[in-house]
Amino acid sequence: MSNQQPLLDRAALRRDRHCASLLCPPACMFTTPGYGEAWRWMLPLACTFLNECICLSMLYPFLGYMVLDFGLVESTNEAGLYVGYIASMFTLGQLLSGSFWGSASDRWGRRRVICIGLFNTMLLAPLFGLSRNLWQAMAVRFAMGLLSGNAAAAKAYIGEAVTPETQDMGFSLVAICWSIGNVCAASLGGFLSRPAVQFPNAFGGTIFESWPYLLPCTVAAAFAGIGCVVTLRFLPSQPRRSSGDATAVGGQSGQSGGPWGYVLRNRRCRDVFLIYFCISWLDYGARMFEVYPLWVSLEEVHSLLKPSARAHGFPRIE
């Protein structure tokens, strides 16, 4: 062996240690105060984001059949216009009330606003399943969005609660819960809608035969009730925030004409708004959340695939 050759490759040793730390994280990762405290607010907020996603997209698998049952169209080929009206009401309500709920969460606290939104969802979700015409469905969906500030309050809570050790976990919570919520919402809306048709032996002659879309809405309301209880029980009332950060933010917004003036004058904020708008438009409008269920319900496709409302939800999981 040459005297110039090292007995141990230090670069390879560091690489092996790095791989081992990825496969077997150190125990201190789960026992340090930062991570232990983070789970106290991450789990309740996970329930909040899941409920928000389920409430938003649970209706897409059966919305075309719902419009058809309203008697507005003669076939599902003509249901796209009215489906868009109903689906847009929830986000329209959130758009109009988002600023109010954001300010309310500053005054009343994040947890209180989140609980109010979950409680309103629990009350209003079954009413959507009891809708008999287009205007009732649109009014209920608009009220559900108008009276829910969960998304704004929960995201603000994350921004205030994270620490340098937990910010990677906190900021990834929204995307993880939203992905899981899409799977749950698609399955819930497609599998439980029109139960008397899909499961006549179990639901034939029951209230769900007269109200074919009440069951998925009732289950969504139950999830919202569970999320409200979990939030009240486990979510800390107020995350820690240093007074210096609050003073700095207040001074910046005051010098620019209030929070809205500061946000609109900030180039980075404008870029984020534009990018998020484009992503949302492509994700919810032009991709599959509304378009795919409508495409499956077309008479030409229906004759080839023989799908039902149940089949509308499960292909979206793949």
N, C-alpha and C positions, 0 to 999 in steps of 0.2 A: 504494500500500500504506500502510495506517495505521501511524503510529509506535508505536501502542499494541499492535499485533499482533506477537508474537514470531516471529522468523524460523524457529525450530525448536520443535516441540512436544516438550517434555521428557518428558511422560508417555508419548507415543507412542514416543519413542526408547527409554525404559526397557522398554516392553512388547515392542518388536521385539527388543531384546537378550535378554530373557527367553525369547522363543520360539526365538531362534537357539540359545541355550544348551541348550534341550531337544532340538532337532533335532540339534545337533552338540555333544555334551558336551566340555568342555575336556579337553585331553590329560592335564592333571595329575590328573584323576580316576582314570586307569588307571596312573599312574606314581608317585603318592605312596606312601610306605612303608606307610601304613595299608591302602590297597586291595591293594597287592601282597602284603602279609602275609595279608590276609583270604582270598585265593584258596587259600592253602595248606591251610586247614582247611575252607573251604566246599565244595570239590570232594569230598574224602573223606566229609564229612558228608552231602552230597547222595546219594552212593551208599548210605549207611546208611539214610536216610529212604526212598529208593526201594525198597530190599530189605524194609524193614519194611512198607511199604504192599502190596507184591506178596505177601509172606508172609501178610498178614492177609486180603486180599480176592481172591486168585487163585482160590480154590476155589468161589466163589459161582456162577459160570455152570454148573458141572457137578455141584454138590452134590446136587441133586434126583435126577439119574440115578444117582449113586453110592449113595444111600439105596435106590433101586429095585433096583439090582444086589445089595445086601446081602440082599434077600429079606424085608425088614421090612414092606413094603407091597405091595399089588397094582397100584397105579398111582401116578403122581406127584401125584395129587390129595390123597393122604394123607401126603405126605412132609414137610410143613411142620414138624411137631413134631420129628422126628429131625434135620432140617436145623438147627433152632434149637439142639438139643443140641450138635451138632458145631461149629457156628460160634461158640458162646459159650465153648467150652473154651479157646481161645487167649487171649482177653481175661481170662478167669477166672484163668488161670495168671499173666498179667502183673499182675493185681490183687493176688494173694497174694505175689508176689516183687518187686514194684516197690520197696518200702521197702528190702529187702535189697540189690538191685542199686544203688540210689541211695547207700546207705552204703558198699557195696563200691567204687563209683567214687570216693568221697572218699578211701578208704584206698589203693586199688591204682592209681588213675588212670583217667581217662575212656577213653583209647584201649584199655587192656587189657580193660575191660568190654565195649566195643563189639566188639572182635575176638572175645571169647568168645561173645557173642551171635550174631555172623555165622557163626562156626564151628559152633555148635550147630544153627543153621538149615540150614547146608549138609549136616549129617549126618542131620537128622530129616525134612527135606522129602521126600526119596524114600520114606521109610518110610510117609508118609501115602498116597502113591500105591500102596503095596503092601498097604494095609489090606484085610482080607477081611470084616470085620464092624464093627458099630457101636462096640463097645468098643475095638477096636484104633484106629479113627479118632479117637475121643474121647481116648484116652490119648496118642496122638502129638500131637494139637493142643494138649492141655494141657501136655505136656512142652515143646513149641515156645514157648509163652508163658511157662512157668515159668522156662526157662533163657535167656531173652532179656531183657536190660536195655538194649537199644539206644536205645529212645525216651527214657528218662529220662536216660541218660548223654549222648546227643547233644544234647539240649536244654540240659542243664546246661553242656555244653562251649560252646554258643553264648552263653549268658549270661555266661560268664567271658571269652570270647575277643573279644567285640565291643568296639569303641571308639566314641566319639561320631561318628567319620567313617563307620563301617561298620555301625552298628547297624540302619539301615534295610535293608541287604542281608542281614544275618544273621537278623533276625527274620522276613523274608519268605521265607527259604529253606525253612522247614517247609511252608508253604502251597503254594509252587510245586512242590516235590518230591512232595508228597502228591497234587496234581492230576495230575501226570505219571504217578505210580505207579498211580493209579486207572485211567488209560487203558491202561497197560501190563499191569496185572493182569487187567483185563477181557478184553483181546485174547488174553493168554497162556492164561488158563483156558478161554475159549470156543473158540479156534482149535486148540489142541493136544490137548484132551481127546478121548478115543475116536478116535484117529487111524486105526485099522483100519477104522472105519465111514466116516469122512469121506474118507480117502485110501487106499482098499483096494489100489491098485496099488503104493503105496510102503510101507505098513505091514502089509499082509495077511500073516499067517503069522509075524509077528515077536513078540517079547516083549510089545509094546504091544497085541497082540490079547488076550493073557491078562490083562494089567494095563492096562486102558484109560485109567487116570488117572495113570500113571507118568510120561508124557512131560512134561506141564506142571510136575509137581513136580520132575522132574530139571532142567529149565531154570531153575526158581526156585532150586534148590540151586546151579547154576552161577553165577547172578547173585550169590548170597550169597558164594560162594568168591572171585569177582572183587572184590567189595566188601571182603572181609577182607584180600586182598592189597593193594588200594589204600590201605586204612586203615593197615596196617602200614608201607607204604612212604612215604606222603606226609603223614599226619596228625601234627602235632607232638605230642610226648608229653604236654605239659602247657601249657595256655594261661597267659598272663601274668595275674597277679592281685596287686594291692597288698596288703601285710600289713594296712594300715589297714581295708580293706573286710572282710577275713576276721575281724579282731578285733571289728569292729562287729557283724557278723552273729552271731558266736559269743556275744557279750555279750547281744544281744537274745534269742536262743533260750534261753540259760542262765537268764535272769531269768524266763522264762515256762514253765519246766518242760520244756526240751528242744525240738527242732525241731517235733515234732508239736504240742506245747502252744502254741508260738508261732503256728503256722499256723492251728490251730483257733480261737485267740483273735483272730486278725486278721480284721476284717470284710471287707476287700478280698479276702483269700484265699478266704474262704467264698463270697463273691459270684462269684469267678472259677470256683471248683469247681462251683457250681450252674449257672452259664451254660454251662460246658463240658460238663457232664453232659447238659443239655437238648439242646444242639447235637448231641452224639454220639448220643443216643437217636433224634433225628429223622433224622439223616443216615444212620446205619447200620441202625437198627431199623425205622423207619416209612417210609423213603423207598424206595430202589431197590436197595440193595446185596444184600439178601436177598429182598425182596418181589417185585421185578420178575422175576428168574429163575424163581421159583416160579410166578408168574402166567403166564409164557410157557409153562411146562411143563404147565399144566392141559390135560386132554384136550379140553375144549371149545375153548380157544384153540388148541391144537395142531391140531385139525381145520380151523381157519380159516386159520392162519398157516403151518402146516407148518414150525415152527422146529426147530432141533436145538441141541445144546450149543454148537455153533459160533456160532449166531445169538444166543445169550444174551449173549455178551460184547460184540459190536460195536454193538448199539443203545445201550449205555450210554455210548459215546463221544460220541454226538450231544448 
